[in-house]
Amino acid sequence: MRIANLSGRLVLVTDDRAVDVRTASDGLFSSDPQAVYSRWEEFRAWAAQADIGPGSPFEAADLGAPAPAPRQLLAVGLNYREHVAEAGFTTPEGMPPVFTKFATSITGPVSEVTLPRGGHTDWEVELVLVVGREARRVSEADAWSHVAGLTVGQDLSERVLQMDGPAPQFSLGKSFPGFAPTGPVLVTPDEFEDPDDLELTCAVNGEEMQRGRTRDLIFSVPALIAKLSGVLTLLPGDVIFTGTPSGVGLGRTPQRWLAAGDELTSSIGGIGELRQRFVA
């Protein structure tokens, strides 16, 4: 199953056509894309048997974030070994580095992003998951049953602020407006041949910068769910960025940053593509 946020309304997506959920369910489910996660199992059961019809065509530019207002937005750092090496850190053990991206940074898959003045803005393509069931002390074996679905994310990062001060400002440096684009759709795990092995790519102006596979995550999606839920309660609709492969601008020689006029494309096989254009 694929769902999306089309002009602020929850839709089911089939063959690049959208079906409005509130209309198709005769009001059983709200049009609010975020509200569906609190009734996720009920929604999945309805969608599996509903006669929803052919739907209508839509434009990618009209899509919003699949989970636009999570109560918690978590992000994981240093979760691919080659990225750990290019960043100059040691491979994490026990618990991965975790920070937040504040929810006001969330946008949809096609957007224009204003570059922070005097900053160094970097790219980080990531697999993003949305929680479908409350998770507290969940085992790895049971973790996938708590995932509503997967989507594409960009953990855009302003490196000057991120590294400023006596301690890094990860959350602030990664939370400027537009710095958390996600989409274009949310895909349930059963849609993939292997949800633990998806290909990620990222390109600037058509030049490939990143290519990786989620099978190379140091902490897999089930491991992240287990570790995070061992500390805090994950709530339906929460969003988790799972980490980026190597190839970010910070790790290049010379270092490279996004500039006004650049177009960033980020994709994950079986999900779709993000497109961000940057302005001064």
Beta strands, then each sheet from edge to edge (+ up, - down):
strand 1: 2-6
strand 2: 9-14
strand 3: 17-20
strand 4: 56-57
strand 5: 63-64
strand 6: 73-76
strand 7: 98-100
strand 8: 106-107
strand 9: 110-114
strand 10: 121-122
strand 11: 125-131
strand 12: 147-154
strand 13: 157-158
strand 14: 180-187
strand 15: 199-204
strand 16: 207-213
strand 17: 239-241
strand 18: 263-268
strand 19: 272-279
sheet 1: 4+ 3- 2+ 1- 5+
sheet 2: 4+ 3- 2+ 1- 14+ 8+
sheet 3: 4+ 3- 2+ 1- 14+ 12- 11+ 17- 6- 7+
sheet 4: 9+ 19+ 18- 15+ 16-
sheet 5: 10+ 13-
end
